[in-house]
Amino acid sequence: MEKKQGRGGFREGSGRKTTGERGKTSNISFRISPEEKAAIDAKAKAAGKSTSRFMIDLALNA
């Protein structure tokens, strides 16, 4: 059996799967209180989004 290059094992379909979203290589970081984080997390969950997606949508549509 040939050794695969990069991530993954020797079996077909093994290893880390891609997320399907390419090109996301930048990070934005800011500090907030635990209470603010809880409020943001709750609003994101209520919107049916991840916290990251909620914040991105909020920033781009502001």
OpenMM code with the backbone's topology and positions (N, CA, C; nanometers):
from openmm import Vec3, app, unit

residues = "MET GLU LYS LYS GLN GLY ARG GLY GLY PHE ARG GLU GLY SER GLY ARG LYS THR THR GLY GLU ARG GLY LYS THR SER ASN ILE SER PHE ARG ILE SER PRO GLU GLU LYS ALA ALA ILE ASP ALA LYS ALA LYS ALA ALA GLY LYS SER THR SER ARG PHE MET ILE ASP LEU ALA LEU ASN ALA".split()
positions = [
    Vec3(0.0846, -0.1178, 0.0000),
    Vec3(0.0000, 0.0000, 0.0000),
    Vec3(0.0890, 0.1239, 0.0000),
    Vec3(0.0543, 0.2223, -0.0827),
    Vec3(0.1343, 0.3437, -0.0927),
    Vec3(0.1065, 0.4368, 0.0238),
    Vec3(0.2098, 0.5061, 0.0661),
    Vec3(0.1935, 0.6053, 0.1718),
    Vec3(0.1375, 0.7332, 0.1110),
    Vec3(0.0326, 0.7871, 0.1760),
    Vec3(-0.0273, 0.9114, 0.1289),
    Vec3(0.0546, 1.0296, 0.1761),
    Vec3(0.0533, 1.1350, 0.0974),
    Vec3(0.1195, 1.2591, 0.1363),
    Vec3(0.0218, 1.3453, 0.2148),
    Vec3(0.0699, 1.4198, 0.3117),
    Vec3(-0.0157, 1.5124, 0.3861),
    Vec3(-0.0889, 1.4437, 0.4987),
    Vec3(-0.2053, 1.4958, 0.5323),
    Vec3(-0.2836, 1.4431, 0.6432),
    Vec3(-0.3520, 1.3129, 0.6048),
    Vec3(-0.3834, 1.2367, 0.7066),
    Vec3(-0.4593, 1.1148, 0.6829),
    Vec3(-0.3750, 0.9909, 0.7015),
    Vec3(-0.4422, 0.8800, 0.7033),
    Vec3(-0.3757, 0.7523, 0.7239),
    Vec3(-0.3608, 0.6781, 0.5937),
    Vec3(-0.3514, 0.5467, 0.6061),
    Vec3(-0.3265, 0.4636, 0.4898),
    Vec3(-0.4554, 0.4137, 0.4238),
    Vec3(-0.5668, 0.4192, 0.4973),
    Vec3(-0.6932, 0.3697, 0.4426),
    Vec3(-0.7636, 0.4779, 0.3623),
    Vec3(-0.8334, 0.4367, 0.2598),
    Vec3(-0.9123, 0.5299, 0.1797),
    Vec3(-1.0161, 0.5981, 0.2682),
    Vec3(-1.0222, 0.7303, 0.2633),
    Vec3(-1.1198, 0.8059, 0.3404),
    Vec3(-1.0797, 0.8335, 0.4834),
    Vec3(-0.9602, 0.7906, 0.5229),
    Vec3(-0.9183, 0.8143, 0.6607),
    Vec3(-0.8542, 0.9523, 0.6737),
    Vec3(-0.8402, 0.9987, 0.7948),
    Vec3(-0.7750, 1.1263, 0.8193),
    Vec3(-0.8738, 1.2393, 0.8364),
    Vec3(-0.8203, 1.3551, 0.8586),
    Vec3(-0.9007, 1.4740, 0.8839),
    Vec3(-0.9742, 1.5161, 0.7574),
    Vec3(-1.1022, 1.5423, 0.7720),
    Vec3(-1.1836, 1.5846, 0.6587),
    Vec3(-1.1770, 1.7367, 0.6435),
    Vec3(-1.1912, 1.7841, 0.5213),
    Vec3(-1.1913, 1.9275, 0.4974),
    Vec3(-1.3267, 1.9848, 0.5361),
    Vec3(-1.3290, 2.1121, 0.5679),
    Vec3(-1.4542, 2.1770, 0.6061),
    Vec3(-1.5325, 2.2228, 0.4857),
    Vec3(-1.4709, 2.2260, 0.3707),
    Vec3(-1.5379, 2.2721, 0.2510),
    Vec3(-1.5186, 2.4213, 0.2284),
    Vec3(-1.4750, 2.4928, 0.3294),
    Vec3(-1.4524, 2.6363, 0.3159),
    Vec3(-1.3019, 2.6608, 0.3092),
    Vec3(-1.2569, 2.7034, 0.1960),
    Vec3(-1.1146, 2.7288, 0.1760),
    Vec3(-1.0864, 2.8770, 0.1901),
    Vec3(-0.9635, 2.9105, 0.2227),
    Vec3(-0.9213, 3.0485, 0.2240),
    Vec3(-0.9446, 3.1203, 0.3555),
    Vec3(-0.9972, 3.0516, 0.4563),
    Vec3(-1.0175, 3.1161, 0.5863),
    Vec3(-0.8915, 3.0961, 0.6692),
    Vec3(-0.8031, 3.1942, 0.6596),
    Vec3(-0.6754, 3.1816, 0.7284),
    Vec3(-0.6473, 3.2972, 0.8223),
    Vec3(-0.7384, 3.3924, 0.8342),
    Vec3(-0.7163, 3.5086, 0.9195),
    Vec3(-0.7986, 3.4994, 1.0465),
    Vec3(-0.7446, 3.5580, 1.1536),
    Vec3(-0.8127, 3.5607, 1.2825),
    Vec3(-0.8304, 3.7041, 1.3282),
    Vec3(-0.9409, 3.7294, 1.3974),
    Vec3(-0.9628, 3.8558, 1.4658),
    Vec3(-0.9857, 3.8208, 1.6121),
    Vec3(-0.9202, 3.8924, 1.6993),
    Vec3(-0.9304, 3.8631, 1.8417),
    Vec3(-0.9614, 3.9899, 1.9194),
    Vec3(-1.0511, 3.9785, 2.0162),
    Vec3(-1.0781, 4.0902, 2.1052),
    Vec3(-1.1215, 4.0349, 2.2399),
    Vec3(-1.1059, 4.1157, 2.3433),
    Vec3(-1.1343, 4.0712, 2.4786),
    Vec3(-1.2721, 4.1195, 2.5220),
    Vec3(-1.3472, 4.0292, 2.5844),
    Vec3(-1.4789, 4.0622, 2.6365),
    Vec3(-1.4951, 3.9952, 2.7736),
    Vec3(-1.5928, 4.0424, 2.8485),
    Vec3(-1.6179, 3.9839, 2.9806),
    Vec3(-1.6904, 3.8501, 2.9640),
    Vec3(-1.6873, 3.7662, 3.0668),
    Vec3(-1.7618, 3.6399, 3.0608),
    Vec3(-1.9119, 3.6622, 3.0376),
    Vec3(-1.9653, 3.7693, 3.0941),
    Vec3(-2.1077, 3.7993, 3.0762),
    Vec3(-2.1380, 3.8364, 2.9305),
    Vec3(-2.0488, 3.9153, 2.8689),
    Vec3(-2.0674, 3.9518, 2.7289),
    Vec3(-2.0589, 3.8287, 2.6399),
    Vec3(-1.9632, 3.7402, 2.6689),
    Vec3(-1.9478, 3.6173, 2.5901),
    Vec3(-2.0723, 3.5314, 2.6008),
    Vec3(-2.1257, 3.5171, 2.7207),
    Vec3(-2.2465, 3.4366, 2.7402),
    Vec3(-2.3635, 3.4953, 2.6615),
    Vec3(-2.3759, 3.6276, 2.6625),
    Vec3(-2.4846, 3.6928, 2.5897),
    Vec3(-2.4696, 3.6729, 2.4387),
    Vec3(-2.3476, 3.6867, 2.3877),
    Vec3(-2.3226, 3.6668, 2.2443),
    Vec3(-2.3491, 3.5221, 2.2060),
    Vec3(-2.3002, 3.4277, 2.2864),
    Vec3(-2.3229, 3.2852, 2.2590),
    Vec3(-2.4723, 3.2532, 2.2561),
    Vec3(-2.5491, 3.3101, 2.3499),
    Vec3(-2.6933, 3.2860, 2.3561),
    Vec3(-2.7635, 3.3409, 2.2322),
    Vec3(-2.7249, 3.4604, 2.1891),
    Vec3(-2.7863, 3.5198, 2.0698),
    Vec3(-2.7509, 3.4404, 1.9444),
    Vec3(-2.6276, 3.3936, 1.9365),
    Vec3(-2.5862, 3.3121, 1.8214),
    Vec3(-2.6659, 3.1822, 1.8175),
    Vec3(-2.6802, 3.1186, 1.9328),
    Vec3(-2.7554, 2.9934, 1.9395),
    Vec3(-2.9015, 3.0158, 1.9006),
    Vec3(-2.9611, 3.1252, 1.9487),
    Vec3(-3.1002, 3.1571, 1.9156),
    Vec3(-3.1172, 3.1816, 1.7654),
    Vec3(-3.0118, 3.2333, 1.7017),
    Vec3(-3.0152, 3.2583, 1.5576),
    Vec3(-2.9821, 3.1327, 1.4771),
    Vec3(-2.9454, 3.0245, 1.5460),
    Vec3(-2.9108, 2.9000, 1.4769),
    Vec3(-2.7759, 2.9058, 1.4088),
    Vec3(-2.6845, 2.9874, 1.4619),
    Vec3(-2.5523, 3.0048, 1.4015),
    Vec3(-2.4436, 2.9758, 1.5037),
    Vec3(-2.3246, 2.9480, 1.4524),
    Vec3(-2.2087, 2.9397, 1.5411),
    Vec3(-2.1758, 3.0818, 1.5865),
    Vec3(-2.1020, 3.0927, 1.6945),
    Vec3(-2.0638, 3.2253, 1.7423),
    Vec3(-1.9815, 3.2980, 1.6365),
    Vec3(-1.8923, 3.2266, 1.5709),
    Vec3(-1.8098, 3.2886, 1.4663),
    Vec3(-1.8954, 3.3419, 1.3529),
    Vec3(-1.9861, 3.2582, 1.3020),
    Vec3(-2.0709, 3.3002, 1.1905),
    Vec3(-2.1607, 3.4164, 1.2323),
    Vec3(-2.2131, 3.4130, 1.3548),
    Vec3(-2.2967, 3.5206, 1.4062),
    Vec3(-2.2202, 3.6524, 1.4079),
    Vec3(-2.0966, 3.6499, 1.4574),
    Vec3(-2.0161, 3.7717, 1.4651),
    Vec3(-1.9765, 3.8219, 1.3263),
    Vec3(-1.9447, 3.7318, 1.2356),
    Vec3(-1.9100, 3.7719, 1.0983),
    Vec3(-2.0297, 3.8382, 1.0320),
    Vec3(-2.1456, 3.7742, 1.0420),
    Vec3(-2.2670, 3.8318, 0.9826),
    Vec3(-2.3006, 3.9668, 1.0434),
    Vec3(-2.2882, 3.9777, 1.1739),
    Vec3(-2.3167, 4.1034, 1.2428),
    Vec3(-2.2221, 4.2150, 1.1947),
    Vec3(-2.0941, 4.1833, 1.1855),
    Vec3(-1.9961, 4.2835, 1.1433),
    Vec3(-2.0148, 4.3257, 0.9977),
    Vec3(-2.0455, 4.2312, 0.9106),
    Vec3(-2.0593, 4.2633, 0.7690),
    Vec3(-2.1905, 4.3329, 0.7358),
    Vec3(-2.2890, 4.3183, 0.8209),
    Vec3(-2.4198, 4.3795, 0.7955),
    Vec3(-2.4476, 4.4994, 0.8838),
    Vec3(-2.3461, 4.5482, 0.9537),
    Vec3(-2.3641, 4.6625, 1.0442),
    Vec3(-2.3704, 4.7919, 0.9658),
] * unit.nanometer
topology = app.Topology()
chain = topology.addChain("A")
for resn in residues:
    res = topology.addResidue(resn, chain)
    for name in ("N", "CA", "C"):
        topology.addAtom(name, app.Element.getBySymbol(name[0]), res)
